[in-house]
Amino acid sequence: MISRCIVLFLLAICRESLAFSQFKPLSRISRWSRGDEVIAPAANHISSDDDIGAANQEDLSCVQLRISRRNFFSQSSCIVPASALFQSSVASAAPPLTPEETDNFSARAERALRPKPPKVLRTRMNLDFAVLLMRSSYNAVDELDIVPMQQFQKDFFLIRQAEYQFYANALGPGPMQQGDLADPNYFDFISFAQYSTICREVNDPAVVFEEQQPVEVGEGQPQQFNTVVVKRDSSLTTNDLAQKHTEIVGNAILDKLIEKFGSTPSAIPKIEAYSRPDASTLLASIKQMVNLFIISGFSFDGSASIAKLGRDANDAAGCEFTIVATSPATLWSGQSLKAKNAILTNDFLLKTVKALLSRAGYNVAKSSVNYSNNQEITSFTIS
């Protein structure tokens, strides 16, 4: 009997090895296509649970984000058939979130310690810019391969569902339109929910996990899925992954600002790659970057300045800069994420200025984001 089992096991390995020899890399399709745009999977597909399946379209507006077809059809070398990994354990990344977990004692205690949503005048955001901030943060998670994206969507939905009423009640009746990303009050909430989910998934994620990925089907045909095994870079620690997420998001935002404003009088002054210009040259570019955030409705007002000069007048190493954003769209969420010591926060100005400085040949050696009244104060020293 034992010999027979061994023989059957060896035959199974042979069949799998043959299949592997014929394997062709699959497209990393973790989103649905529809016409000329691709949207992130809606929560009503990511779970069979009735409460998630019944989610309405308005609640899901924040995850239906346009994604380029270039990314949609990009190939990924990290996807391998299960047979190639039979010596590794396949995990499901972070344990899937449950409704009970979103409302347990710890969750309630955290809510009690959060600041109240601000009741301040904030400008309406440019919708494309709001989508850019949400989409770049989502795509960075997908690129890092830290969690099955169907699980990310489910966890994101459960956090939104658990937190929304508390936020809406604290904000009071009238000032927020649910599902409207351009509404700074709603964006503040949804960005908090997104980064709360990201922080959960990025914390010591599994190296290998299974993911449901959609396959292309004909028009009008029901969507079909393949289960694939995804393996991420095992050398990256939680801190490494958090840093890479920041880099990906910052570069995506900066690229879009350059693409949109690069040929206009509002363009960020160009800095030659890795030229390490002096502090005044850097400041001019940082100031205009902040202006573009203001133009896009991210904050009511803002400024950038040099708080401390470095030792060399021809090199900006050692300089300390300060960015002040008045009534930003992340005023409440930034404070709330900071209050729970989140490893990643939605500090979009800092992420973008880091990308700008990196391209100029500098690194941010030290940084902080603090809040005073209705201001977000970002300080950083470069090297």
C-alpha positions as CSV (number, residue, x, y, z in Angstrom):
1,M,0.0,0.0,0.0
2,I,2.8,2.4,1.0
3,S,4.8,1.5,-2.2
4,R,1.7,2.2,-4.3
5,C,1.3,5.6,-2.7
6,I,4.9,6.4,-3.4
7,V,4.6,5.4,-7.0
8,L,1.4,7.6,-7.4
9,F,3.2,10.5,-5.8
10,L,6.2,10.2,-8.2
11,L,3.9,10.0,-11.2
12,A,2.1,13.2,-10.0
13,I,5.4,15.0,-9.7
14,C,6.3,13.9,-13.3
15,R,3.0,15.2,-14.6
16,E,3.6,18.5,-12.8
17,S,7.1,18.8,-14.1
18,L,5.9,18.3,-17.7
19,A,3.3,20.9,-17.1
20,F,6.0,23.3,-15.8
21,S,8.2,22.7,-18.8
22,Q,5.3,24.0,-21.0
23,F,4.4,26.9,-18.7
24,K,4.3,30.4,-20.1
25,P,4.3,33.4,-17.8
26,L,0.8,34.7,-17.3
27,S,-0.1,38.4,-17.5
28,R,-0.2,39.9,-14.0
29,I,-3.9,40.7,-14.3
30,S,-5.2,41.7,-10.9
31,R,-7.9,44.0,-12.3
32,W,-10.9,43.9,-14.6
33,S,-11.0,45.5,-18.0
34,R,-14.0,47.4,-19.3
35,G,-13.8,49.3,-22.5
36,D,-10.7,51.6,-22.5
37,E,-10.3,51.5,-18.7
38,V,-9.4,49.0,-16.1
39,I,-10.9,49.0,-12.7
40,A,-9.9,47.5,-9.4
41,P,-12.1,44.5,-8.4
42,A,-15.2,45.5,-6.6
43,A,-15.8,44.1,-3.2
44,N,-19.0,42.3,-4.2
45,H,-16.8,39.9,-6.2
46,I,-14.1,39.3,-3.6
47,S,-16.1,37.4,-1.1
48,S,-19.1,35.1,-1.0
49,D,-20.2,36.7,2.3
50,D,-23.7,38.2,2.0
51,D,-22.8,41.5,3.7
52,I,-19.9,42.1,1.2
53,G,-21.7,40.8,-1.8
54,A,-24.5,43.3,-1.1
55,A,-22.2,46.3,-1.1
56,N,-23.6,49.1,-3.2
57,Q,-21.8,50.9,-6.0
58,E,-21.5,54.2,-4.1
59,D,-19.5,52.6,-1.3
60,L,-17.1,51.1,-3.8
61,S,-16.3,54.2,-5.8
62,C,-13.0,54.5,-4.1
63,V,-11.7,51.2,-5.5
64,Q,-12.9,51.7,-9.0
65,L,-9.8,53.5,-10.1
66,R,-8.6,53.9,-13.7
67,I,-5.4,51.9,-14.3
68,S,-3.3,52.1,-17.5
69,R,-3.5,49.2,-20.0
70,R,0.3,49.2,-19.9
71,N,0.1,48.0,-16.3
72,F,-2.8,45.7,-17.1
73,F,-0.9,43.8,-19.7
74,S,2.5,43.9,-18.0
75,Q,4.2,40.5,-17.5
76,S,5.4,39.5,-14.1
77,S,8.2,37.0,-13.6
78,C,7.1,36.4,-10.0
79,I,4.1,34.3,-10.9
80,V,4.9,30.6,-11.0
81,P,2.9,27.4,-11.1
82,A,2.3,25.7,-7.8
83,S,4.4,22.7,-8.8
84,A,7.6,24.9,-8.9
85,L,7.1,25.7,-5.3
86,F,6.1,22.3,-3.9
87,Q,8.9,22.6,-1.4
88,S,7.6,25.9,0.0
89,S,4.6,26.4,2.2
90,V,1.8,28.4,0.5
91,A,0.3,30.9,2.9
92,S,-2.6,33.4,2.5
93,A,-0.4,36.4,3.6
94,A,-1.9,38.3,6.5
95,P,-4.9,36.5,8.0
96,P,-8.1,37.7,6.3
97,L,-9.8,40.4,8.3
98,T,-13.2,39.5,10.0
99,P,-16.1,41.8,10.8
100,E,-15.6,40.9,14.5
101,E,-12.0,42.1,14.4
102,T,-13.0,45.5,13.1
103,D,-15.1,46.1,16.1
104,N,-13.3,44.3,19.0
105,F,-12.0,46.0,22.1
106,S,-8.8,47.0,20.5
107,A,-10.5,48.7,17.6
108,R,-12.9,50.6,19.9
109,A,-10.0,51.7,22.1
110,E,-8.2,53.0,19.0
111,R,-11.3,55.0,17.9
112,A,-11.6,56.6,21.3
113,L,-8.0,57.9,21.1
114,R,-8.4,59.4,17.6
115,P,-8.7,63.2,17.0
116,K,-12.2,64.4,16.0
117,P,-12.6,65.1,12.3
118,P,-11.8,68.8,11.6
119,K,-14.6,71.2,10.8
120,V,-12.6,73.6,8.7
121,L,-12.9,75.1,5.3
122,R,-11.3,72.9,2.7
123,T,-11.2,73.3,-1.0
124,R,-12.8,70.6,-3.2
125,M,-10.1,68.4,-4.7
126,N,-9.5,67.9,-8.4
127,L,-11.0,64.5,-9.0
128,D,-8.2,63.2,-11.2
129,F,-5.7,64.1,-8.5
130,A,-7.7,62.4,-5.8
131,V,-7.9,59.3,-7.9
132,L,-4.2,59.5,-8.5
133,L,-3.4,59.5,-4.8
134,M,-5.7,56.5,-4.2
135,R,-4.7,54.6,-7.3
136,S,-0.9,55.0,-6.8
137,S,-1.2,53.7,-3.2
138,Y,-3.3,50.7,-4.4
139,N,-0.9,49.9,-7.3
140,A,2.1,50.0,-5.0
141,V,0.5,47.3,-2.9
142,D,-0.1,45.2,-6.0
143,E,3.5,45.7,-7.2
144,L,5.0,44.7,-3.9
145,D,3.2,41.3,-4.0
146,I,2.5,41.3,-0.2
147,V,-1.1,40.1,-0.2
148,P,-3.7,38.6,-2.6
149,M,-5.5,41.6,-4.1
150,Q,-8.9,39.9,-3.6
151,Q,-8.1,39.7,0.1
152,F,-6.9,43.4,0.1
153,Q,-10.2,44.5,-1.4
154,K,-12.2,42.5,1.2
155,D,-10.1,43.8,4.1
156,F,-10.4,47.4,2.7
157,F,-14.1,47.0,2.5
158,L,-14.5,45.7,6.0
159,I,-12.5,48.5,7.5
160,R,-14.5,51.1,5.5
161,Q,-17.7,49.5,6.6
162,A,-16.7,49.4,10.3
163,E,-15.3,52.9,10.4
164,Y,-17.6,55.0,8.3
165,Q,-20.5,55.6,10.6
166,F,-18.2,56.6,13.5
167,Y,-16.5,59.1,11.2
168,A,-19.7,60.5,9.7
169,N,-21.3,60.9,13.2
170,A,-18.3,62.7,14.5
171,L,-18.3,65.0,11.5
172,G,-21.9,65.8,11.8
173,P,-24.8,65.9,9.3
174,G,-24.4,67.6,5.9
175,P,-20.7,68.3,5.2
176,M,-19.8,65.0,3.4
177,Q,-20.9,63.3,0.3
178,Q,-20.3,59.5,0.6
179,G,-18.5,58.1,-2.4
180,D,-17.3,61.5,-3.7
181,L,-13.5,61.4,-3.8
182,A,-13.3,65.1,-4.6
183,D,-15.0,65.9,-1.3
184,P,-12.0,66.5,1.1
185,N,-14.1,65.2,4.0
186,Y,-14.8,61.9,2.3
187,F,-11.3,61.7,0.9
188,D,-9.9,62.1,4.4
189,F,-11.9,59.1,5.5
190,I,-11.3,56.8,2.6
191,S,-7.5,57.5,2.6
192,F,-7.4,56.6,6.3
193,A,-9.2,53.3,5.5
194,Q,-6.9,52.6,2.6
195,Y,-3.7,53.2,4.6
196,S,-5.1,51.3,7.6
197,T,-5.5,48.3,5.3
198,I,-2.1,48.8,3.7
199,C,-0.4,48.9,7.1
200,R,-2.1,45.6,8.1
201,E,-1.0,43.8,4.9
202,V,2.6,45.1,4.8
203,N,3.4,43.9,8.3
204,D,5.6,40.8,8.0
205,P,3.7,39.5,4.9
206,A,4.0,35.9,3.6
207,V,6.7,35.3,1.0
208,V,4.4,32.9,-1.0
209,F,0.7,33.0,-1.4
210,E,-2.2,32.2,-3.7
211,E,-4.0,34.9,-5.6
212,Q,-7.2,34.8,-7.8
213,Q,-6.4,36.6,-11.0
214,P,-9.0,37.3,-13.8
215,V,-8.5,36.0,-17.3
216,E,-9.6,37.7,-20.4
217,V,-13.0,36.6,-21.7
218,G,-15.2,37.6,-24.5
219,E,-17.6,40.5,-24.3
220,G,-20.7,39.5,-22.3
221,Q,-19.1,36.4,-20.9
222,P,-18.9,35.8,-17.2
223,Q,-15.6,36.7,-15.6
224,Q,-13.3,33.7,-15.0
225,F,-10.3,33.4,-12.6
226,N,-7.1,31.5,-12.3
227,T,-5.5,30.6,-9.0
228,V,-1.8,31.4,-9.2
229,V,1.0,31.3,-6.7
230,V,2.8,34.5,-6.2
231,K,6.3,34.8,-4.6
232,R,7.7,38.1,-3.5
233,D,11.3,39.0,-2.8
234,S,12.0,37.3,0.6
235,S,15.0,39.6,1.4
236,L,12.7,42.6,1.9
237,T,11.7,43.2,5.5
238,T,8.6,45.0,6.7
239,N,10.6,48.3,6.8
240,D,12.0,47.7,3.3
241,L,8.5,47.1,1.9
242,A,7.2,50.3,3.6
243,Q,10.0,52.3,2.1
244,K,9.5,50.8,-1.3
245,H,5.8,51.6,-1.1
246,T,6.6,55.2,-0.3
247,E,9.0,55.3,-3.3
248,I,6.5,53.9,-5.7
249,V,3.7,56.2,-4.7
250,G,6.0,59.3,-4.6
251,N,7.3,58.6,-8.1
252,A,3.9,57.9,-9.5
253,I,2.6,61.3,-8.2
254,L,5.7,63.2,-9.4
255,D,5.5,61.6,-12.8
256,K,1.8,62.6,-13.2
257,L,2.5,66.2,-12.1
258,I,5.3,66.4,-14.7
259,E,3.1,64.8,-17.4
260,K,0.2,67.2,-16.7
261,F,2.0,70.5,-16.1
262,G,5.4,69.9,-17.7
263,S,4.7,71.9,-20.8
264,T,2.9,74.7,-19.0
265,P,4.1,77.8,-17.1
266,S,3.2,75.9,-13.9
267,A,5.8,73.2,-14.5
268,I,8.1,72.2,-11.7
269,P,11.6,73.8,-12.5
270,K,13.6,71.1,-14.1
271,I,16.7,69.7,-12.3
272,E,19.2,67.7,-14.1
273,A,19.3,64.1,-12.9
274,Y,21.7,63.6,-10.0
275,S,23.2,67.0,-10.4
276,R,22.9,67.9,-6.7
277,P,22.0,71.5,-7.1
278,D,22.3,74.1,-4.3
279,A,19.6,74.7,-1.7
280,S,17.9,77.7,-3.5
281,T,17.6,75.7,-6.7
282,L,16.0,72.8,-4.8
283,L,13.7,75.2,-3.0
284,A,12.3,76.6,-6.2
285,S,11.3,73.2,-7.4
286,I,9.9,72.2,-4.0
287,K,7.8,75.4,-3.9
288,Q,6.3,74.8,-7.3
289,M,5.6,71.1,-6.4
290,V,3.6,72.4,-3.4
291,N,1.8,74.9,-5.6
292,L,0.7,72.1,-7.9
293,F,-0.7,70.2,-4.8
294,I,-2.7,73.4,-4.0
295,I,-3.8,73.9,-7.6
296,S,-5.1,70.3,-7.5
297,G,-7.1,71.1,-4.3
298,F,-5.1,69.0,-1.9
299,S,-4.9,71.9,0.6
300,F,-6.3,75.4,1.0
301,D,-2.9,77.0,1.1
302,G,0.7,75.9,1.5
303,S,4.4,77.0,1.5
304,A,7.9,75.7,1.4
305,S,11.0,77.2,3.1
306,I,14.5,76.5,4.2
307,A,14.7,76.1,7.9
308,K,18.4,75.5,8.2
309,L,21.3,75.8,5.6
310,G,24.0,73.2,5.2
311,R,27.7,73.9,5.5
312,D,28.5,74.1,1.8
313,A,26.9,76.9,-0.2
314,N,27.2,74.9,-3.4
315,D,25.7,71.7,-2.1
316,A,22.4,71.3,-0.2
317,A,23.5,68.4,2.0
318,G,22.6,69.1,5.6
319,C,19.8,71.6,4.7
320,E,16.5,71.4,6.5
321,F,13.3,72.2,4.6
322,T,9.8,72.8,5.9
323,I,6.5,72.4,4.0
324,V,3.4,73.7,5.6
325,A,0.0,72.6,4.2
326,T,-3.1,74.5,5.5
327,S,-6.2,72.4,5.8
328,P,-5.0,69.5,3.7
329,A,-7.3,66.7,2.5
330,T,-5.5,64.3,4.8
331,L,-5.7,66.5,8.0
332,W,-7.7,64.0,10.1
333,S,-6.4,60.8,8.5
334,G,-2.8,61.8,8.8
335,Q,-3.2,62.5,12.5
336,S,-5.2,59.3,13.1
337,L,-2.6,57.1,11.4
338,K,0.2,58.8,13.3
339,A,-1.7,58.3,16.6
340,K,-1.6,54.5,16.1
341,N,2.1,54.6,15.1
342,A,1.3,53.3,11.6
343,I,4.3,52.1,9.7
344,L,3.0,53.9,6.6
345,T,1.0,57.1,6.5
346,N,-0.7,59.1,3.7
347,D,2.0,61.8,3.8
348,F,1.7,62.5,0.1
349,L,3.7,65.7,0.1
350,L,6.6,64.0,1.8
351,K,6.5,61.0,-0.5
352,T,6.5,63.2,-3.6
353,V,9.3,65.5,-2.4
354,K,11.4,62.4,-1.6
355,A,11.0,61.3,-5.2
356,L,12.0,64.8,-6.4
357,L,15.1,64.9,-4.2
358,S,16.1,61.4,-5.2
359,R,16.1,62.3,-8.8
360,A,18.2,65.4,-8.0
361,G,20.8,63.2,-6.3
362,Y,19.9,63.7,-2.7
363,N,18.3,61.5,0.0
364,V,16.1,62.4,2.9
365,A,18.2,61.6,6.0
366,K,15.6,62.6,8.6
367,S,11.9,63.6,8.3
368,S,8.8,64.2,10.4
369,V,5.2,65.1,9.9
370,N,3.4,67.0,12.6
371,Y,0.1,68.7,13.0
372,S,-0.9,72.0,14.6
373,N,-4.5,73.3,14.5
374,N,-5.4,72.9,10.8
375,Q,-1.8,72.7,9.5
376,E,0.3,69.7,8.4
377,I,4.0,70.6,8.9
378,T,6.5,68.4,7.1
379,S,10.2,68.8,8.0
380,F,13.1,67.0,6.4
381,T,16.9,67.1,6.3
382,I,18.7,66.0,3.2
383,S,22.1,64.3,2.6
